[in-house]
Amino acid sequence: VLLAAFAERLRTVVEAQGGLAGRLAGDSFTVLLPEVETRTQAEVSTRRLLRMLDEPFSIAGHRFVVSASAGVAMYPADGDGFSALM
């Protein structure tokens, strides 16, 4: 339930920025932000995402705090295909 709540919050925040979010496996997600064109914009967007995900979750009367980490890869500077960017 916590993972689903996390995924929903991530999706909501990412879609508000014109992007897409998807679960890769387990607790790993990927985010695509096509409107982001510079590394500075990517860093700002990433910090915004992490702040939103830092807010506690309330599930069944319990409060959960999770942590998230993020890496940024930009096309084509960091790779020209899926494997290279991942």
PyMOL Python script that loads the backbone (N, CA, C, O; Angstrom):
from pymol import cmd

cmd.read_pdbstr("""\
ATOM      1  N   VAL A   1       0.837  -1.190   0.000  1.00  0.00           N
ATOM      2  CA  VAL A   1       0.000   0.000   0.000  1.00  0.00           C
ATOM      3  C   VAL A   1       0.880   1.251   0.000  1.00  0.00           C
ATOM      4  O   VAL A   1       0.576   2.231  -0.680  1.00  0.00           O
ATOM      5  N   LEU A   2       1.970   1.208   0.767  1.00  0.00           N
ATOM      6  CA  LEU A   2       2.883   2.356   0.802  1.00  0.00           C
ATOM      7  C   LEU A   2       3.522   2.584  -0.564  1.00  0.00           C
ATOM      8  O   LEU A   2       3.614   3.722  -1.024  1.00  0.00           O
ATOM      9  N   LEU A   3       3.958   1.520  -1.208  1.00  0.00           N
ATOM     10  CA  LEU A   3       4.572   1.645  -2.528  1.00  0.00           C
ATOM     11  C   LEU A   3       3.581   2.209  -3.545  1.00  0.00           C
ATOM     12  O   LEU A   3       3.957   3.020  -4.391  1.00  0.00           O
ATOM     13  N   ALA A   4       2.329   1.789  -3.468  1.00  0.00           N
ATOM     14  CA  ALA A   4       1.302   2.312  -4.376  1.00  0.00           C
ATOM     15  C   ALA A   4       1.048   3.791  -4.111  1.00  0.00           C
ATOM     16  O   ALA A   4       0.871   4.564  -5.053  1.00  0.00           O
ATOM     17  N   ALA A   5       1.029   4.196  -2.840  1.00  0.00           N
ATOM     18  CA  ALA A   5       0.834   5.608  -2.496  1.00  0.00           C
ATOM     19  C   ALA A   5       2.018   6.443  -2.987  1.00  0.00           C
ATOM     20  O   ALA A   5       1.839   7.551  -3.492  1.00  0.00           O
ATOM     21  N   PHE A   6       3.220   5.905  -2.836  1.00  0.00           N
ATOM     22  CA  PHE A   6       4.420   6.582  -3.318  1.00  0.00           C
ATOM     23  C   PHE A   6       4.350   6.762  -4.836  1.00  0.00           C
ATOM     24  O   PHE A   6       4.626   7.842  -5.357  1.00  0.00           O
ATOM     25  N   ALA A   7       3.976   5.684  -5.538  1.00  0.00           N
ATOM     26  CA  ALA A   7       3.882   5.738  -6.999  1.00  0.00           C
ATOM     27  C   ALA A   7       2.841   6.760  -7.443  1.00  0.00           C
ATOM     28  O   ALA A   7       3.065   7.492  -8.407  1.00  0.00           O
ATOM     29  N   GLU A   8       1.724   6.816  -6.759  1.00  0.00           N
ATOM     30  CA  GLU A   8       0.671   7.775  -7.120  1.00  0.00           C
ATOM     31  C   GLU A   8       1.141   9.208  -6.903  1.00  0.00           C
ATOM     32  O   GLU A   8       0.889  10.080  -7.734  1.00  0.00           O
ATOM     33  N   ARG A   9       1.824   9.453  -5.788  1.00  0.00           N
ATOM     34  CA  ARG A   9       2.343  10.813  -5.543  1.00  0.00           C
ATOM     35  C   ARG A   9       3.369  11.167  -6.602  1.00  0.00           C
ATOM     36  O   ARG A   9       3.349  12.278  -7.131  1.00  0.00           O
ATOM     37  N   LEU A  10       4.254  10.255  -6.918  1.00  0.00           N
ATOM     38  CA  LEU A  10       5.263  10.498  -7.947  1.00  0.00           C
ATOM     39  C   LEU A  10       4.598  10.806  -9.275  1.00  0.00           C
ATOM     40  O   LEU A  10       4.969  11.766  -9.951  1.00  0.00           O
ATOM     41  N   ARG A  11       3.607   9.991  -9.658  1.00  0.00           N
ATOM     42  CA  ARG A  11       2.910  10.195 -10.931  1.00  0.00           C
ATOM     43  C   ARG A  11       2.259  11.566 -10.974  1.00  0.00           C
ATOM     44  O   ARG A  11       2.364  12.267 -11.981  1.00  0.00           O
ATOM     45  N   THR A  12       1.596  11.959  -9.908  1.00  0.00           N
ATOM     46  CA  THR A  12       0.905  13.245  -9.854  1.00  0.00           C
ATOM     47  C   THR A  12       1.881  14.405 -10.028  1.00  0.00           C
ATOM     48  O   THR A  12       1.619  15.338 -10.788  1.00  0.00           O
ATOM     49  N   VAL A  13       2.996  14.342  -9.327  1.00  0.00           N
ATOM     50  CA  VAL A  13       3.991  15.420  -9.397  1.00  0.00           C
ATOM     51  C   VAL A  13       4.628  15.473 -10.785  1.00  0.00           C
ATOM     52  O   VAL A  13       4.802  16.553 -11.349  1.00  0.00           O
ATOM     53  N   VAL A  14       4.972  14.317 -11.329  1.00  0.00           N
ATOM     54  CA  VAL A  14       5.633  14.264 -12.633  1.00  0.00           C
ATOM     55  C   VAL A  14       4.691  14.717 -13.745  1.00  0.00           C
ATOM     56  O   VAL A  14       5.094  15.481 -14.622  1.00  0.00           O
ATOM     57  N   GLU A  15       3.453  14.258 -13.718  1.00  0.00           N
ATOM     58  CA  GLU A  15       2.506  14.666 -14.757  1.00  0.00           C
ATOM     59  C   GLU A  15       2.236  16.161 -14.713  1.00  0.00           C
ATOM     60  O   GLU A  15       1.994  16.772 -15.754  1.00  0.00           O
ATOM     61  N   ALA A  16       2.272  16.765 -13.525  1.00  0.00           N
ATOM     62  CA  ALA A  16       2.092  18.217 -13.408  1.00  0.00           C
ATOM     63  C   ALA A  16       3.231  18.962 -14.099  1.00  0.00           C
ATOM     64  O   ALA A  16       3.082  20.123 -14.479  1.00  0.00           O
ATOM     65  N   GLN A  17       4.369  18.286 -14.259  1.00  0.00           N
ATOM     66  CA  GLN A  17       5.521  18.894 -14.942  1.00  0.00           C
ATOM     67  C   GLN A  17       5.589  18.462 -16.408  1.00  0.00           C
ATOM     68  O   GLN A  17       6.585  18.716 -17.085  1.00  0.00           O
ATOM     69  N   GLY A  18       4.534  17.811 -16.896  1.00  0.00           N
ATOM     70  CA  GLY A  18       4.496  17.392 -18.296  1.00  0.00           C
ATOM     71  C   GLY A  18       5.284  16.133 -18.585  1.00  0.00           C
ATOM     72  O   GLY A  18       5.651  15.883 -19.733  1.00  0.00           O
ATOM     73  N   GLY A  19       5.553  15.333 -17.558  1.00  0.00           N
ATOM     74  CA  GLY A  19       6.367  14.143 -17.751  1.00  0.00           C
ATOM     75  C   GLY A  19       5.612  12.848 -17.541  1.00  0.00           C
ATOM     76  O   GLY A  19       4.392  12.828 -17.377  1.00  0.00           O
ATOM     77  N   LEU A  20       6.372  11.771 -17.551  1.00  0.00           N
ATOM     78  CA  LEU A  20       5.844  10.430 -17.343  1.00  0.00           C
ATOM     79  C   LEU A  20       6.667   9.747 -16.262  1.00  0.00           C
ATOM     80  O   LEU A  20       7.875   9.966 -16.164  1.00  0.00           O
ATOM     81  N   ALA A  21       6.021   8.927 -15.456  1.00  0.00           N
ATOM     82  CA  ALA A  21       6.720   8.141 -14.441  1.00  0.00           C
ATOM     83  C   ALA A  21       6.307   6.696 -14.586  1.00  0.00           C
ATOM     84  O   ALA A  21       5.155   6.409 -14.910  1.00  0.00           O
ATOM     85  N   GLY A  22       7.225   5.787 -14.352  1.00  0.00           N
ATOM     86  CA  GLY A  22       6.909   4.366 -14.429  1.00  0.00           C
ATOM     87  C   GLY A  22       7.754   3.573 -13.458  1.00  0.00           C
ATOM     88  O   GLY A  22       8.878   3.952 -13.128  1.00  0.00           O
ATOM     89  N   ARG A  23       7.198   2.476 -13.012  1.00  0.00           N
ATOM     90  CA  ARG A  23       7.905   1.589 -12.085  1.00  0.00           C
ATOM     91  C   ARG A  23       8.757   0.626 -12.896  1.00  0.00           C
ATOM     92  O   ARG A  23       8.261  -0.031 -13.811  1.00  0.00           O
ATOM     93  N   LEU A  24      10.037   0.542 -12.561  1.00  0.00           N
ATOM     94  CA  LEU A  24      10.930  -0.381 -13.251  1.00  0.00           C
ATOM     95  C   LEU A  24      10.852  -1.768 -12.616  1.00  0.00           C
ATOM     96  O   LEU A  24      10.604  -2.760 -13.302  1.00  0.00           O
ATOM     97  N   ALA A  25      11.063  -1.831 -11.309  1.00  0.00           N
ATOM     98  CA  ALA A  25      11.007  -3.093 -10.563  1.00  0.00           C
ATOM     99  C   ALA A  25      11.129  -2.762  -9.085  1.00  0.00           C
ATOM    100  O   ALA A  25      11.779  -1.787  -8.710  1.00  0.00           O
ATOM    101  N   GLY A  26      10.500  -3.579  -8.250  1.00  0.00           N
ATOM    102  CA  GLY A  26      10.611  -3.359  -6.812  1.00  0.00           C
ATOM    103  C   GLY A  26      10.237  -1.942  -6.443  1.00  0.00           C
ATOM    104  O   GLY A  26       9.113  -1.500  -6.677  1.00  0.00           O
ATOM    105  N   ASP A  27      11.192  -1.233  -5.863  1.00  0.00           N
ATOM    106  CA  ASP A  27      10.941   0.154  -5.482  1.00  0.00           C
ATOM    107  C   ASP A  27      11.717   1.132  -6.368  1.00  0.00           C
ATOM    108  O   ASP A  27      12.043   2.240  -5.943  1.00  0.00           O
ATOM    109  N   SER A  28      12.006   0.717  -7.589  1.00  0.00           N
ATOM    110  CA  SER A  28      12.728   1.570  -8.544  1.00  0.00           C
ATOM    111  C   SER A  28      11.763   2.135  -9.579  1.00  0.00           C
ATOM    112  O   SER A  28      10.946   1.416 -10.153  1.00  0.00           O
ATOM    113  N   PHE A  29      11.878   3.420  -9.799  1.00  0.00           N
ATOM    114  CA  PHE A  29      11.035   4.125 -10.756  1.00  0.00           C
ATOM    115  C   PHE A  29      11.909   4.905 -11.710  1.00  0.00           C
ATOM    116  O   PHE A  29      13.063   5.210 -11.409  1.00  0.00           O
ATOM    117  N   THR A  30      11.351   5.227 -12.867  1.00  0.00           N
ATOM    118  CA  THR A  30      12.028   6.125 -13.794  1.00  0.00           C
ATOM    119  C   THR A  30      11.076   7.264 -14.127  1.00  0.00           C
ATOM    120  O   THR A  30       9.857   7.096 -14.144  1.00  0.00           O
ATOM    121  N   VAL A  31      11.655   8.414 -14.389  1.00  0.00           N
ATOM    122  CA  VAL A  31      10.880   9.611 -14.708  1.00  0.00           C
ATOM    123  C   VAL A  31      11.420  10.187 -15.996  1.00  0.00           C
ATOM    124  O   VAL A  31      12.631  10.336 -16.159  1.00  0.00           O
ATOM    125  N   LEU A  32      10.523  10.511 -16.912  1.00  0.00           N
ATOM    126  CA  LEU A  32      10.892  11.176 -18.153  1.00  0.00           C
ATOM    127  C   LEU A  32      10.268  12.560 -18.143  1.00  0.00           C
ATOM    128  O   LEU A  32       9.057  12.709 -17.979  1.00  0.00           O
ATOM    129  N   LEU A  33      11.111  13.571 -18.319  1.00  0.00           N
ATOM    130  CA  LEU A  33      10.635  14.954 -18.338  1.00  0.00           C
ATOM    131  C   LEU A  33      11.046  15.590 -19.663  1.00  0.00           C
ATOM    132  O   LEU A  33      12.095  16.230 -19.737  1.00  0.00           O
ATOM    133  N   PRO A  34      10.238  15.422 -20.710  1.00  0.00           N
ATOM    134  CA  PRO A  34      10.608  15.917 -22.033  1.00  0.00           C
ATOM    135  C   PRO A  34      10.720  17.439 -22.128  1.00  0.00           C
ATOM    136  O   PRO A  34      11.386  17.947 -23.031  1.00  0.00           O
ATOM    137  N   GLU A  35      10.093  18.165 -21.230  1.00  0.00           N
ATOM    138  CA  GLU A  35      10.148  19.626 -21.276  1.00  0.00           C
ATOM    139  C   GLU A  35      11.455  20.170 -20.703  1.00  0.00           C
ATOM    140  O   GLU A  35      11.776  21.342 -20.905  1.00  0.00           O
ATOM    141  N   VAL A  36      12.203  19.346 -19.999  1.00  0.00           N
ATOM    142  CA  VAL A  36      13.466  19.767 -19.391  1.00  0.00           C
ATOM    143  C   VAL A  36      14.554  19.738 -20.451  1.00  0.00           C
ATOM    144  O   VAL A  36      14.784  18.711 -21.089  1.00  0.00           O
ATOM    145  N   GLU A  37      15.227  20.878 -20.636  1.00  0.00           N
ATOM    146  CA  GLU A  37      16.222  20.976 -21.701  1.00  0.00           C
ATOM    147  C   GLU A  37      17.640  21.184 -21.198  1.00  0.00           C
ATOM    148  O   GLU A  37      18.594  20.913 -21.928  1.00  0.00           O
ATOM    149  N   THR A  38      17.803  21.659 -19.963  1.00  0.00           N
ATOM    150  CA  THR A  38      19.146  21.917 -19.446  1.00  0.00           C
ATOM    151  C   THR A  38      19.372  21.136 -18.154  1.00  0.00           C
ATOM    152  O   THR A  38      18.422  20.730 -17.484  1.00  0.00           O
ATOM    153  N   ARG A  39      20.628  20.938 -17.821  1.00  0.00           N
ATOM    154  CA  ARG A  39      20.958  20.239 -16.579  1.00  0.00           C
ATOM    155  C   ARG A  39      20.444  21.012 -15.374  1.00  0.00           C
ATOM    156  O   ARG A  39      20.009  20.408 -14.394  1.00  0.00           O
ATOM    157  N   THR A  40      20.487  22.338 -15.432  1.00  0.00           N
ATOM    158  CA  THR A  40      19.966  23.154 -14.327  1.00  0.00           C
ATOM    159  C   THR A  40      18.475  22.907 -14.140  1.00  0.00           C
ATOM    160  O   THR A  40      18.017  22.743 -13.009  1.00  0.00           O
ATOM    161  N   GLN A  41      17.714  22.876 -15.224  1.00  0.00           N
ATOM    162  CA  GLN A  41      16.280  22.576 -15.132  1.00  0.00           C
ATOM    163  C   GLN A  41      16.065  21.179 -14.553  1.00  0.00           C
ATOM    164  O   GLN A  41      15.151  20.973 -13.755  1.00  0.00           O
ATOM    165  N   ALA A  42      16.892  20.230 -14.947  1.00  0.00           N
ATOM    166  CA  ALA A  42      16.769  18.861 -14.434  1.00  0.00           C
ATOM    167  C   ALA A  42      17.028  18.831 -12.928  1.00  0.00           C
ATOM    168  O   ALA A  42      16.328  18.139 -12.189  1.00  0.00           O
ATOM    169  N   GLU A  43      18.022  19.573 -12.481  1.00  0.00           N
ATOM    170  CA  GLU A  43      18.339  19.611 -11.052  1.00  0.00           C
ATOM    171  C   GLU A  43      17.207  20.249 -10.254  1.00  0.00           C
ATOM    172  O   GLU A  43      16.861  19.769  -9.175  1.00  0.00           O
ATOM    173  N   VAL A  44      16.636  21.315 -10.773  1.00  0.00           N
ATOM    174  CA  VAL A  44      15.505  21.976 -10.100  1.00  0.00           C
ATOM    175  C   VAL A  44      14.313  21.021 -10.027  1.00  0.00           C
ATOM    176  O   VAL A  44      13.690  20.888  -8.974  1.00  0.00           O
ATOM    177  N   SER A  45      13.996  20.363 -11.132  1.00  0.00           N
ATOM    178  CA  SER A  45      12.875  19.420 -11.161  1.00  0.00           C
ATOM    179  C   SER A  45      13.110  18.253 -10.215  1.00  0.00           C
ATOM    180  O   SER A  45      12.187  17.811  -9.531  1.00  0.00           O
ATOM    181  N   THR A  46      14.332  17.756 -10.174  1.00  0.00           N
ATOM    182  CA  THR A  46      14.660  16.631  -9.292  1.00  0.00           C
ATOM    183  C   THR A  46      14.510  17.032  -7.834  1.00  0.00           C
ATOM    184  O   THR A  46      13.937  16.280  -7.045  1.00  0.00           O
ATOM    185  N   ARG A  47      15.011  18.198  -7.464  1.00  0.00           N
ATOM    186  CA  ARG A  47      14.855  18.667  -6.076  1.00  0.00           C
ATOM    187  C   ARG A  47      13.381  18.827  -5.716  1.00  0.00           C
ATOM    188  O   ARG A  47      12.978  18.484  -4.604  1.00  0.00           O
ATOM    189  N   ARG A  48      12.575  19.341  -6.638  1.00  0.00           N
ATOM    190  CA  ARG A  48      11.138  19.503  -6.404  1.00  0.00           C
ATOM    191  C   ARG A  48      10.479  18.141  -6.172  1.00  0.00           C
ATOM    192  O   ARG A  48       9.678  17.981  -5.250  1.00  0.00           O
ATOM    193  N   LEU A  49      10.815  17.183  -6.998  1.00  0.00           N
ATOM    194  CA  LEU A  49      10.275  15.831  -6.838  1.00  0.00           C
ATOM    195  C   LEU A  49      10.657  15.238  -5.480  1.00  0.00           C
ATOM    196  O   LEU A  49       9.809  14.689  -4.776  1.00  0.00           O
ATOM    197  N   LEU A  50      11.913  15.348  -5.125  1.00  0.00           N
ATOM    198  CA  LEU A  50      12.365  14.763  -3.862  1.00  0.00           C
ATOM    199  C   LEU A  50      11.712  15.433  -2.656  1.00  0.00           C
ATOM    200  O   LEU A  50      11.405  14.763  -1.671  1.00  0.00           O
ATOM    201  N   ARG A  51      11.497  16.737  -2.722  1.00  0.00           N
ATOM    202  CA  ARG A  51      10.799  17.436  -1.614  1.00  0.00           C
ATOM    203  C   ARG A  51       9.380  16.914  -1.458  1.00  0.00           C
ATOM    204  O   ARG A  51       8.929  16.675  -0.338  1.00  0.00           O
ATOM    205  N   MET A  52       8.674  16.734  -2.562  1.00  0.00           N
ATOM    206  CA  MET A  52       7.301  16.229  -2.507  1.00  0.00           C
ATOM    207  C   MET A  52       7.253  14.808  -1.962  1.00  0.00           C
ATOM    208  O   MET A  52       6.322  14.443  -1.245  1.00  0.00           O
ATOM    209  N   LEU A  53       8.253  14.012  -2.301  1.00  0.00           N
ATOM    210  CA  LEU A  53       8.277  12.623  -1.844  1.00  0.00           C
ATOM    211  C   LEU A  53       8.731  12.509  -0.394  1.00  0.00           C
ATOM    212  O   LEU A  53       8.503  11.483   0.247  1.00  0.00           O
ATOM    213  N   ASP A  54       9.368  13.544   0.125  1.00  0.00           N
ATOM    214  CA  ASP A  54       9.799  13.550   1.526  1.00  0.00           C
ATOM    215  C   ASP A  54       8.640  13.749   2.496  1.00  0.00           C
ATOM    216  O   ASP A  54       8.755  13.418   3.676  1.00  0.00           O
ATOM    217  N   GLU A  55       7.531  14.285   2.009  1.00  0.00           N
ATOM    218  CA  GLU A  55       6.386  14.517   2.892  1.00  0.00           C
ATOM    219  C   GLU A  55       5.838  13.177   3.374  1.00  0.00           C
ATOM    220  O   GLU A  55       5.728  12.240   2.582  1.00  0.00           O
ATOM    221  N   PRO A  56       5.491  13.067   4.657  1.00  0.00           N
ATOM    222  CA  PRO A  56       5.012  11.791   5.204  1.00  0.00           C
ATOM    223  C   PRO A  56       3.745  11.290   4.512  1.00  0.00           C
ATOM    224  O   PRO A  56       2.944  12.070   3.996  1.00  0.00           O
ATOM    225  N   PHE A  57       3.590   9.975   4.519  1.00  0.00           N
ATOM    226  CA  PHE A  57       2.399   9.313   4.007  1.00  0.00           C
ATOM    227  C   PHE A  57       1.550   8.894   5.196  1.00  0.00           C
ATOM    228  O   PHE A  57       2.080   8.458   6.218  1.00  0.00           O
ATOM    229  N   SER A  58       0.247   9.023   5.068  1.00  0.00           N
ATOM    230  CA  SER A  58      -0.675   8.575   6.105  1.00  0.00           C
ATOM    231  C   SER A  58      -1.483   7.412   5.541  1.00  0.00           C
ATOM    232  O   SER A  58      -2.265   7.577   4.604  1.00  0.00           O
ATOM    233  N   ILE A  59      -1.282   6.239   6.126  1.00  0.00           N
ATOM    234  CA  ILE A  59      -1.948   5.031   5.639  1.00  0.00           C
ATOM    235  C   ILE A  59      -2.517   4.276   6.836  1.00  0.00           C
ATOM    236  O   ILE A  59      -1.795   3.915   7.765  1.00  0.00           O
ATOM    237  N   ALA A  60      -3.819   4.049   6.790  1.00  0.00           N
ATOM    238  CA  ALA A  60      -4.509   3.284   7.847  1.00  0.00           C
ATOM    239  C   ALA A  60      -4.196   3.821   9.234  1.00  0.00           C
ATOM    240  O   ALA A  60      -3.989   3.056  10.176  1.00  0.00           O
ATOM    241  N   GLY A  61      -4.164   5.129   9.351  1.00  0.00           N
ATOM    242  CA  GLY A  61      -3.936   5.748  10.645  1.00  0.00           C
ATOM    243  C   GLY A  61      -2.490   5.770  11.095  1.00  0.00           C
ATOM    244  O   GLY A  61      -2.198   6.166  12.223  1.00  0.00           O
ATOM    245  N   HIS A  62      -1.575   5.348  10.223  1.00  0.00           N
ATOM    246  CA  HIS A  62      -0.152   5.342  10.555  1.00  0.00           C
ATOM    247  C   HIS A  62       0.586   6.323   9.656  1.00  0.00           C
ATOM    248  O   HIS A  62       0.212   6.536   8.502  1.00  0.00           O
ATOM    249  N   ARG A  63       1.623   6.906  10.197  1.00  0.00           N
ATOM    250  CA  ARG A  63       2.437   7.861   9.446  1.00  0.00           C
ATOM    251  C   ARG A  63       3.727   7.165   9.002  1.00  0.00           C
ATOM    252  O   ARG A  63       4.428   6.551   9.807  1.00  0.00           O
ATOM    253  N   PHE A  64       4.016   7.275   7.720  1.00  0.00           N
ATOM    254  CA  PHE A  64       5.220   6.668   7.159  1.00  0.00           C
ATOM    255  C   PHE A  64       6.078   7.751   6.520  1.00  0.00           C
ATOM    256  O   PHE A  64       5.582   8.608   5.788  1.00  0.00           O
ATOM    257  N   VAL A  65       7.361   7.696   6.809  1.00  0.00           N
ATOM    258  CA  VAL A  65       8.319   8.602   6.188  1.00  0.00           C
ATOM    259  C   VAL A  65       9.274   7.734   5.375  1.00  0.00           C
ATOM    260  O   VAL A  65       9.854   6.781   5.896  1.00  0.00           O
ATOM    261  N   VAL A  66       9.428   8.061   4.121  1.00  0.00           N
ATOM    262  CA  VAL A  66      10.321   7.302   3.246  1.00  0.00           C
ATOM    263  C   VAL A  66      11.404   8.231   2.726  1.00  0.00           C
ATOM    264  O   VAL A  66      11.284   9.454   2.802  1.00  0.00           O
ATOM    265  N   SER A  67      12.436   7.648   2.209  1.00  0.00           N
ATOM    266  CA  SER A  67      13.479   8.448   1.578  1.00  0.00           C
ATOM    267  C   SER A  67      13.597   8.013   0.127  1.00  0.00           C
ATOM    268  O   SER A  67      13.292   6.874  -0.224  1.00  0.00           O
ATOM    269  N   ALA A  68      14.038   8.923  -0.693  1.00  0.00           N
ATOM    270  CA  ALA A  68      14.221   8.637  -2.111  1.00  0.00           C
ATOM    271  C   ALA A  68      15.545   9.242  -2.562  1.00  0.00           C
ATOM    272  O   ALA A  68      16.010  10.240  -2.012  1.00  0.00           O
ATOM    273  N   SER A  69      16.124   8.634  -3.544  1.00  0.00           N
ATOM    274  CA  SER A  69      17.321   9.186  -4.156  1.00  0.00           C
ATOM    275  C   SER A  69      17.078   9.247  -5.659  1.00  0.00           C
ATOM    276  O   SER A  69      16.207   8.560  -6.191  1.00  0.00           O
ATOM    277  N   ALA A  70      17.857  10.074  -6.324  1.00  0.00           N
ATOM    278  CA  ALA A  70      17.641  10.253  -7.769  1.00  0.00           C
ATOM    279  C   ALA A  70      18.961  10.471  -8.480  1.00  0.00           C
ATOM    280  O   ALA A  70      19.901  11.046  -7.931  1.00  0.00           O
ATOM    281  N   GLY A  71      19.005  10.012  -9.679  1.00  0.00           N
ATOM    282  CA  GLY A  71      20.112  10.287 -10.576  1.00  0.00           C
ATOM    283  C   GLY A  71      19.535  10.930 -11.827  1.00  0.00           C
ATOM    284  O   GLY A  71      18.370  10.713 -12.162  1.00  0.00           O
ATOM    285  N   VAL A  72      20.335  11.708 -12.505  1.00  0.00           N
ATOM    286  CA  VAL A  72      19.859  12.408 -13.704  1.00  0.00           C
ATOM    287  C   VAL A  72      20.729  12.004 -14.890  1.00  0.00           C
ATOM    288  O   VAL A  72      21.957  12.031 -14.815  1.00  0.00           O
ATOM    289  N   ALA A  73      20.078  11.633 -15.975  1.00  0.00           N
ATOM    290  CA  ALA A  73      20.756  11.367 -17.237  1.00  0.00           C
ATOM    291  C   ALA A  73      20.000  12.132 -18.313  1.00  0.00           C
ATOM    292  O   ALA A  73      18.771  12.096 -18.373  1.00  0.00           O
ATOM    293  N   MET A  74      20.754  12.826 -19.162  1.00  0.00           N
ATOM    294  CA  MET A  74      20.129  13.650 -20.193  1.00  0.00           C
ATOM    295  C   MET A  74      20.558  13.190 -21.585  1.00  0.00           C
ATOM    296  O   MET A  74      21.727  12.900 -21.842  1.00  0.00           O
ATOM    297  N   TYR A  75      19.574  13.138 -22.459  1.00  0.00           N
ATOM    298  CA  TYR A  75      19.798  12.781 -23.852  1.00  0.00           C
ATOM    299  C   TYR A  75      20.131  14.044 -24.635  1.00  0.00           C
ATOM    300  O   TYR A  75      19.450  15.048 -24.432  1.00  0.00           O
ATOM    301  N   PRO A  76      21.081  14.067 -25.474  1.00  0.00           N
ATOM    302  CA  PRO A  76      22.049  13.036 -25.837  1.00  0.00           C
ATOM    303  C   PRO A  76      23.373  13.155 -25.092  1.00  0.00           C
ATOM    304  O   PRO A  76      24.273  12.343 -25.306  1.00  0.00           O
ATOM    305  N   ALA A  77      23.508  14.160 -24.213  1.00  0.00           N
ATOM    306  CA  ALA A  77      24.789  14.396 -23.541  1.00  0.00           C
ATOM    307  C   ALA A  77      25.296  13.180 -22.764  1.00  0.00           C
ATOM    308  O   ALA A  77      26.496  12.907 -22.761  1.00  0.00           O
ATOM    309  N   ASP A  78      24.400  12.454 -22.111  1.00  0.00           N
ATOM    310  CA  ASP A  78      24.810  11.331 -21.265  1.00  0.00           C
ATOM    311  C   ASP A  78      24.622   9.973 -21.941  1.00  0.00           C
ATOM    312  O   ASP A  78      24.975   8.943 -21.367  1.00  0.00           O
ATOM    313  N   GLY A  79      24.079   9.964 -23.136  1.00  0.00           N
ATOM    314  CA  GLY A  79      23.881   8.710 -23.868  1.00  0.00           C
ATOM    315  C   GLY A  79      22.832   8.910 -24.935  1.00  0.00           C
ATOM    316  O   GLY A  79      21.998   9.811 -24.852  1.00  0.00           O
ATOM    317  N   ASP A  80      22.887   8.046 -25.950  1.00  0.00           N
ATOM    318  CA  ASP A  80      21.957   8.205 -27.057  1.00  0.00           C
ATOM    319  C   ASP A  80      20.948   7.063 -27.167  1.00  0.00           C
ATOM    320  O   ASP A  80      20.252   6.938 -28.174  1.00  0.00           O
ATOM    321  N   GLY A  81      20.874   6.244 -26.142  1.00  0.00           N
ATOM    322  CA  GLY A  81      19.909   5.145 -26.146  1.00  0.00           C
ATOM    323  C   GLY A  81      19.492   4.785 -24.732  1.00  0.00           C
ATOM    324  O   GLY A  81      20.076   5.252 -23.754  1.00  0.00           O
ATOM    325  N   PHE A  82      18.489   3.960 -24.645  1.00  0.00           N
ATOM    326  CA  PHE A  82      17.926   3.572 -23.347  1.00  0.00           C
ATOM    327  C   PHE A  82      18.991   2.995 -22.411  1.00  0.00           C
ATOM    328  O   PHE A  82      19.113   3.427 -21.265  1.00  0.00           O
ATOM    329  N   SER A  83      19.748   2.032 -22.893  1.00  0.00           N
ATOM    330  CA  SER A  83      20.752   1.372 -22.047  1.00  0.00           C
ATOM    331  C   SER A  83      21.775   2.361 -21.513  1.00  0.00           C
ATOM    332  O   SER A  83      22.112   2.325 -20.329  1.00  0.00           O
ATOM    333  N   ALA A  84      22.259   3.220 -22.347  1.00  0.00           N
ATOM    334  CA  ALA A  84      23.256   4.201 -21.925  1.00  0.00           C
ATOM    335  C   ALA A  84      22.679   5.170 -20.903  1.00  0.00           C
ATOM    336  O   ALA A  84      23.347   5.516 -19.929  1.00  0.00           O
ATOM    337  N   LEU A  85      21.457   5.604 -21.116  1.00  0.00           N
ATOM    338  CA  LEU A  85      20.841   6.566 -20.187  1.00  0.00           C
ATOM    339  C   LEU A  85      20.488   5.921 -18.857  1.00  0.00           C
ATOM    340  O   LEU A  85      20.564   6.576 -17.818  1.00  0.00           O
ATOM    341  N   MET A  86      20.107   4.660 -18.869  1.00  0.00           N
ATOM    342  CA  MET A  86      19.791   3.967 -17.614  1.00  0.00           C
ATOM    343  C   MET A  86      21.071   3.702 -16.836  1.00  0.00           C
ATOM    344  O   MET A  86      21.026   3.127 -15.749  1.00  0.00           O
TER     345      MET A  86
END
""", "prot")
cmd.dss("prot")
cmd.show_as("cartoon", "prot")
cmd.util.cbc("prot")
cmd.orient("prot")
